[in-house]
Amino acid sequence: MLNNKELTKAIIRSQHTQRNWDLSKSIPDEDLKVMLDCVTHCPSKQNFAFYKVHVIKNRETIENIHELSMGLGYKDENNERIECTNPQTLANVLFVFEDEDLSKSYTNKSAGVGKGGSYRDAENEELYMRDVHMAMGIASGYLNIISSIMGYDTGCCACFHEPEIRELLGLKNKVELIMGIGFKDPNRERRSHHVLDVKIPRRVKEKIQVNTMH
């Protein structure tokens, strides 16, 4: 069992986005099984399946997804805007989170959000999407920290051309999140773009206020 210091180190490492990868290595199937357990056995409201997860290992597909991940923007030392892709999507493996539509599967009564009718309708859409995003957040959080504890590096991406990626993968519902997981390139600094000659700026984690109630 990891001690508290080791756990804290893994937590901090999991918060950093890896921008380049060692593609000479492959994630073993037994490790992928643990990662799948993270996203299929984590908590969700009423244990409902609010999302689907697609594990992408095919290199050509991964590279096509990366080409559609344009959206990262920052200013260089001359205060000029630079647009580039999100290289975390070039990881050894990608986990793609897709919405699952529960409107025909569950009623408000069974979901505990009302009486009768559909769980997802015009009246309850905001509440429904809250539960979807909460479930995905918990699942991706599990996946992120457990992968970090296992020694892998990660990077989440929500900036991409969603309709094109949905079409590329042949999916029915909206893609909400992509997470890259794999082996960092040991010869490069974490923030160096995998294919472009740029270095992604570091954004310091904002302090989150914690209050202890007595």
BELLIN-V999654 format. One record per residue. RES is the residue in one letter. SS is DSSP state (~ for helix, > for strand, _ for the rest). PSI is psi in whole degrees, 0 to 359 (NA if undefined). D_CENTER is the distance of its C-alpha to the mean C-alpha in Angstrom with 1 decimal. Layout:
<<RES:SS:PSI:D_CENTER> <RES:SS:PSI:D_CENTER>>
This chain:
<<M:_:138:26.0> <L:_:143:24.4> <N:_:174:26.4> <N:~:322:25.2> <K:~:318:25.2> <E:~:321:23.1> <L:~:316:20.5> <T:~:320:20.5> <K:~:317:20.1> <A:~:321:17.0> <I:~:312:15.5> <I:~:320:16.4> <R:~:323:15.2> <S:~:341:11.6> <Q:~:343:11.7> <H:_:137:12.6> <T:_:124:10.7> <Q:_:132:12.4> <R:_:355:14.1> <N:_:159:16.3> <W:>:153:16.7> <D:_:100:19.5> <L:_:6:19.5> <S:_:350:22.8> <K:_:161:21.1> <S:_:144:19.4> <I:_:125:17.3> <P:_:150:19.9> <D:~:325:19.7> <E:~:330:20.4> <D:~:321:17.3> <L:~:325:15.1> <K:~:318:17.0> <V:~:318:16.0> <M:~:320:12.2> <L:~:324:13.0> <D:~:325:15.1> <C:~:316:12.3> <V:~:351:10.6> <T:~:346:14.2> <H:_:9:16.3> <C:_:164:14.5> <P:_:148:16.4> <S:_:159:16.3> <K:~:125:19.3> <Q:~:18:22.2> <N:~:23:20.0> <F:_:151:19.3> <A:_:89:16.7> <F:_:353:14.9> <Y:>:162:12.4> <K:>:153:12.6> <V:>:131:10.3> <H:>:124:11.4> <V:>:116:11.6> <I:>:117:12.9> <K:_:343:15.4> <N:_:124:17.9> <R:~:320:18.4> <E:~:318:19.9> <T:~:318:17.1> <I:~:316:14.5> <E:~:325:16.9> <N:~:321:17.5> <I:~:317:13.9> <H:~:319:14.1> <E:~:337:17.3> <L:_:10:15.8> <S:_:19:13.2> <M:_:136:16.1> <G:_:344:15.6> <L:>:126:15.4> <G:>:143:18.8> <Y:>:171:20.9> <K:>:136:24.6> <D:_:189:26.4> <E:_:343:29.4> <N:_:10:31.6> <N:_:26:29.5> <E:_:142:28.8> <R:>:130:25.6> <I:>:128:23.5> <E:>:136:21.0> <C:>:173:18.9> <T:_:170:15.9> <N:_:100:12.5> <P:~:354:13.3> <Q:~:342:10.0> <T:~:5:10.0> <L:~:16:13.2> <A:_:171:12.0> <N:_:324:14.1> <V:>:142:11.7> <L:>:138:8.7> <F:>:118:6.9> <V:>:123:7.2> <F:>:122:7.3> <E:>:140:10.8> <D:>:147:13.1> <E:_:128:16.0> <D:_:113:19.3> <L:_:11:21.3> <S:_:330:24.2> <K:_:356:26.6> <S:_:330:25.7> <Y:_:151:26.2> <T:>:163:28.6> <N:~:322:28.4> <K:~:315:30.8> <S:~:333:28.8> <A:~:348:25.7> <G:_:26:27.9> <V:_:11:27.4> <G:_:198:30.8> <K:_:116:33.6> <G:_:179:33.6> <G:_:189:32.0> <S:>:146:28.5> <Y:_:324:25.4> <R:_:105:24.0> <D:_:180:26.7> <A:_:324:27.6> <E:_:327:28.7> <N:_:14:25.6> <E:~:316:22.8> <E:~:317:21.7> <L:~:318:21.7> <Y:~:312:20.0> <M:~:330:17.0> <R:~:315:16.9> <D:~:323:16.6> <V:~:309:13.9> <H:~:325:11.6> <M:~:316:12.7> <A:~:316:12.1> <M:~:322:8.4> <G:~:317:8.2> <I:~:315:10.3> <A:~:313:8.7> <S:~:328:5.3> <G:~:315:8.0> <Y:~:312:10.2> <L:~:319:8.2> <N:~:307:7.8> <I:~:321:11.4> <I:~:321:13.0> <S:~:321:11.9> <S:~:316:13.3> <I:~:326:16.3> <M:_:354:16.8> <G:_:6:17.1> <Y:_:161:14.1> <D:>:156:12.3> <T:>:167:8.7> <G:>:123:7.0> <C:>:150:4.2> <C:>:126:6.1> <A:_:6:7.6> <C:_:100:11.0> <F:_:166:12.3> <H:_:91:15.3> <E:~:312:14.0> <P:~:321:17.4> <E:~:320:18.0> <I:~:321:14.8> <R:~:317:15.6> <E:~:318:19.1> <L:~:319:18.3> <L:~:356:16.5> <G:_:38:19.2> <L:_:155:17.1> <K:_:320:18.9> <N:_:172:16.5> <K:_:139:14.1> <V:>:123:10.6> <E:>:327:8.5> <L:>:144:4.9> <I:>:132:4.5> <M:>:126:3.5> <G:>:138:7.2> <I:>:137:9.3> <G:>:207:13.1> <F:_:125:16.3> <K:>:153:16.9> <D:_:115:20.0> <P:_:347:22.7> <N:_:5:24.9> <R:_:153:22.8> <E:_:145:21.6> <R:_:325:17.9> <R:_:0:17.8> <S:>:127:19.9> <H:_:140:18.4> <H:_:322:18.3> <V:_:339:20.8> <L:_:154:22.2> <D:_:61:24.7> <V:_:159:22.9> <K:>:120:21.4> <I:_:129:18.5> <P:_:150:20.0> <R:_:132:19.0> <R:_:119:18.2> <V:_:135:19.6> <K:_:126:17.7> <E:_:146:19.7> <K:_:129:21.8> <I:_:124:21.0> <Q:_:133:24.2> <V:_:125:25.0> <N:_:128:28.2> <T:_:117:29.9> <M:_:136:32.0> <H:_:NA:35.4>>
